[in-house]
Amino acid sequence: MRVRISSSLTRIHTISSLSSTPSRPSKHTSIPNSTLPQTPKPPHEPQYSSTINAEPLHRYTTSGYHPITLGSHLHQGRYKILHKLGWGGYSTVWAARDEQEGKYVAIKICVSENYSNRGHREMNILKSLDDAQHIVRMLDHFDVEGPNGIHPCLVLEMLGPSVSDLVEGRFADGRLPGFPYSQSGLHYTSYDNVPEDEFINLLGKPDIGYVRCNDGGRLGTGIPEYIVRPANIHSQSRPLSETIKIVDFGESFQGDGAPKTLHTPLVVRAPEVIFKDHLDYRVDLWSLGCMLFELFVGQPPFDNFLITPKILVEQMQEMAGEALPDRWVPLWESIRGENVTEAGGPGLQEWLEEMYFDSERKEDLTRDDIVELGRIIRKLLRFEPGARASVEEDLDEPCFRN
């Protein structure tokens, strides 16, 4: 089983907080409405409900999710649905058996919105990266037509737990135990020779919650009979390889096809996205800095509870310790409004040390290690995209070379 890295699916879709450590001490108290693009919001009074807390039921509508039942087959009977792996704002992901090839796969079923330009864009990205060693392989693709529209489907290789799940499952403190961290001794084991019932047991028996109409009426067209809680891929279930793969390219783009905005989770969203500036590959350098902080500390560098663009930018300024670029100032004044918050939160290094040496969790790193980690993260969390350390510079750091 290979380990997977992801930044935008739940279980597969977001870098979730790895522990319940406290949020940043801050003077940020206002919660203005976000002006950024969001996934569609539910109606004030939900029409449907279920005992399972998973994907939002209001998204099972025209242009939304495709309803799935366990045991059903897709693509002319080739793929048998066995379990749910995750969901995001624009897709659900399912474990399935490829009856033709006799192997287990993951199927990402995208929403039908505008015939899902996002799904086709991701498909083209994966085709262009087909030979890359640390990229999830796309094995097949097809469309499925249902009551909510036509949905692009991506058939992906079946991987193991996400890095966040691995850290949470193996380390009680919810963070990596050392710096650098080695996974030597873990090896690859394929699922493909495992009988179907044993495979389902490895994922855990599906936990389903029937959907009901809150006014007592019948379920509408396109609403599933039940929804499924995502499987918990325990890292102890199967031996792991040393291979780490990046998954979920729903927000990816080619260099000459940058979108006007991105829908990455707000706490790892680069500031140029918030300020509607030109986007390029360097948005990932910012996200890398956030990910390194979370892996070693156990929580993201910025608050992820009731976070808004205003509060996030104020925390970014405290963390970066530098002024916003002049071209962002007019939009920042509009976002901030008249409610000017006096800076009062800790800077990056102070916050990093406070969170790591919290006297509650095991401390494998020394203060010198944390200073070195802070130096690396600081070079990535720069407002000006051109000022961020390049991937080549990051890989040249002694801790990564070793």
N, C-alpha and C positions, 0 to 999 in steps of 0.2 A: 504494500500500500504506500503510495506516495503522499507526501504532505503538500497541501495547497495553500497558496497565499491569495487573498482576495481583499478588495476594498469596497465592494458595493452590493453584496447580497447578504441577507440575514441568514446566519449559518454560513451562507456563501456571500451574503450581500453587504455586510458592513463590518468595519473594525469596531467591534463592541468593546466596552470598557472591561478590562480584565479583572477588576476587583471593585470592591465597594468603598474604596478610599475616598476621602472627602474632596469636595470641589475646591477650586481656587478661592482663597480669601480675596474679596474684592468689594469695591463700592458700587458695583453694577447692580442696580435694583429694578430699573425700568425694563419693561418687556414690550417694546413697540412691535407693530406688525411687520413681518418680513416683506420686503419688496422683491424678493428673489423668486425664480420659478420653483414651483413645488409640484409634487405629484397631486392629483386631484384630491380634494378634501371630502370627507364624508358629509352627508346631510346632517343637519342639527339633530334630527331624530332618526337614528338608524332604522332602516326598514327590516333588516335581517340581523340575526344574532346566532351565535354558536357557543358551545362550552369550550371550544378550542380557540386559544388566542394565537392566530396566525395572520395570513394575508387579509387585508380589509375586504369585507364582503361587498361593499359598494363598488369595488373595482370589477366585479363580475357583471359587466354590462357591455353594451356595444362599444367597441374599440378597446375593451379591457381584457381581463384574463380569460383563458379557455377553461371551462369546467372539466375536471378529470375525476375518474373513479378508479380505485385500485383494481387491478386485474384486467383492465381494459387494454386494448391493443391499438397502436398507432401505425401509420404508414403501411397500409395494406396488410396488417397483421404481423408485421415484422417485430415490433417492439412492445413487450408486455410491461405495463406499469406495475411496480412492486412497492414503492414507498416514496415519500416526499423527502427531498434533500434540503430544500430551502425556498425562499421567495424574496422578491424585491419589488420595487415600485413598478417595474416594467416586465416582470417575468415570474414564473414559478419553475422550479427545477425538481426533476423526478429521477429516482433510481429505476432502471428498467433492465429487462433481459432481452438481448438481441437474439431472437429465435433463429435467425439465419446463420449467424456467426458463432453462436453458443457462448456469448460473453456478456458481462454486465457493463452497462453504460449509464451516463447521466444525460438526461434530455432537458434542455432549457427551452421552455415554451414561452415565447414572447407575446406581449399584448398585441392586439390587432390594430392599434392606433396608427392611422395613415399607412396601413399595411406594414407597420413597424419599420420605419426607416432605420431605427436603432438596431433592430434585429438583423437586418441585411448588412448594415455597416459593420456590426460585430462579426458577421459571417465572412465578410471580405477581409477584415483584419486577420482573422484566424487563418484564412487561406494563405495570406501573404507571409505568415509566421509558421507555416507548417513544419519546417525543418528545425525550428528553434528548440534547443535542449530543455529549457526551463519554462516552456509555454504549454499549457494544456492542449492536447491534440483534438481537433474536430474530425470525427470519423465519418459523419454523414450530415445531411441537412435536407429538410423537406418542409412543406407547408401543411397545416391541418385547418380545415374549414369547419367552423362550429357555429353555434347560435350567436356568438359575439363577434364574428368576423373571421378573417383569414389570418392565421398566426404562423410566423416563421418559427421553425423548430431546429435547434442545433443539437446534434448528437455528439457528446464529448466523452473522452475516456473517463473511467471511474477512478477517482482519486481518494486519498485518505482524508484525515481531519485537516481543518485549517490550522494555520500557525497559532491563532488565538485559542482555538479549542485544544490544541496540543499543549500549550503552555498552561492553560487552565486545568486540564486533566492530569498533567504530570507533576506540576509544581504547585504546592499548596498555597504559596504566596501570590500566585497568579502573575508571575513575571519570570523572565529568564534568570537562571541561577548564577551566571558568570559572564565574563566579558574578556575574550571572545567566548562564544558558546559553540560546543562541538556536538554533532549528532553521530559520531563514529560508533560503529557497532550495530546500528540499525540497518536492516536490510529489507529488500523488496519481496513481498509475497503477493501473488495475483489472486484475485477473487474468482477467476473464471472457472476453476475446477470445483468450486464450492457448490453443493446442491442448493436449489432455490430456497428451500425452507431454512437451511442453515444460514444462507446469505441474509434472509429477512431477520433471523434471530440476531445476527451480528449488528444489524441496524437498530434492532429493537422492534417488538411487535407494534405495528401502526396504531397510533392512538387517534381515533376519529371523533369528531363532534358533529352531530347532525345539525343542519341549518334549519331555522324556523323563521317564519314571518311574524314580526312582532305584533301585527294587528290581527293575527289568527288566520290570515288568508293563505292562499296557496303560493308556493314559490314561483317566482317569475321565470320566464324563459332565459336560459343562460346562467341561472343560479345553480351551483352544485348541490347535490343531495346532502353532502357532508364535506367538511374540510379535514385535512390531516395535519397533525403536529409534525414538524420536521424531525427527521431521524437524528439521533445523537451518535455520531461516528466516534466511538471510544477509541482513543489511540492505543489502548491496551489490547484491543480485540485482535489485531493482526500485527505481525512485525512490520516495521517501517523501513523504507529505504532511506538513503541519504539525499534523495532527489527532492528538491523543492520546486514546485511549479506555480506559475502565476495564472490565475483564472479570472473570469469575468471581465470581458473587454467591451461591455456595453457603453462605456463613456470614452472609449478610445477613438482616435482619429489619425488619419495619415497626415504627414507634415504639411501637405498642400490643401488640406480640407478641414482646417480648424473650425469648430462650431463657434457660435456667438456666446454660448454659456455651457456650463457643465453642471450635472446634478449629483456630484460626489457628496458624501455626507458633510454637513456643514463644518464639523469639528476638524476635518482634514482638508477642507476646501482652500485652495490657494487664494491669496488676497486679490490677485488680478481677476479672478472669476467674480468676486464680490463687486469689484470696481469696474466690471465690464470692459476690461482692457483686452488687448490682443493676447490670445492664448497660444501656447506651444508646449513642447515636451517638458518644459521646466516647471509646469504645474506639478509634475510627479516628484520633482526634487523637494518641493515643500511637503508633499504628502509623505515622502521618505523620512524627513526629519520628524514629523509627527509620529510615524510608525516606530522609529527607533526609540523615541521617548516612551511610548506606551509599552513596547516589548520589555524594556529594562526597568521601568518604574511600576507598570501595572495599571496605568490609566492614561488617557490622552493628555496632552499638555494643556488643552483648553476644556472648559466646561462642556459637557454634553447633555445637561439637563436644563430645559427652558432656555436654551441658547438662542440668541437672535444675532443678525448681522452686526448691529450696533455693539452689543456686548462682546461679540467675538473680535471685532476690530480693535476695541479698547484693550482686550487681553493680548491680542497680537502686538500692539504697540508696547505694552508693558514687557512682554516676553522678548521682543526684538530689540527694544531699547533704541529705536531709531525713528525718525520722522517719516511720515508717509510721503511718497513721491508727489511733487507739486501737481501733476496731472490728475491725481486722485482726490485732491483736497475739495474741489467744488461738490463732487458727489458725496464725499464724506460729510460735509457740512449739511447736505440735504438729508442723509441717513440719520445723522446725529440729532438734528433739530436744535431746539434751544436748550435741551436738557444736556448740558455739558457735564460730564463726570470727571471729577478730579482723579488723576492717576494715583493709584495707591497699592496696586498689587505687586507681587514679587517679580523680579526679572527671571530670565531663563535659568541661570546657574543656581540662584537662590531657591527657586521653585523645584528644580531638579534634586537638589540636595535635601530639601525639606521633605519631599515625597519619598525619596529613597531611604534616607536615614530616619524613618518614622518611629523607630523603637518597637514596632509591632511585627515586622517581618524580617526574615533572615537577610543578612547583609553580606553577600558574597563579594561585592566590589569594594575597593578602598576609596577613600576620598579622592586620591589621585586619579583612580579610574573614572570616577564620576566627573571630575574636572575635564578629563580627556573626552568623555562622552559628550559633555556639554559643549566643548569646543567644536566637535564634529556636527552636532545638531544646530549650533548657532550658525554655522556656515551654510546650512540648508534653509533655515528660517529667516531669509532676507526678503524684504519687500520687493526690491528690484530683482526681477527674474534673472537678469544678466549677472547679478552679484552672487548668485548661489553657486556653491561648489558643484562642479560637474561630476558625472558618474565616474569618470576616470580619476578625478581627484579623490573621491570617496574611496574607491577601490585601492588606491595607493596608500591609504592610512595603514599604519602598522597593525592595528587590531584586525583589519580585514585581510591583510596579506597573510597573517598567521593562521 
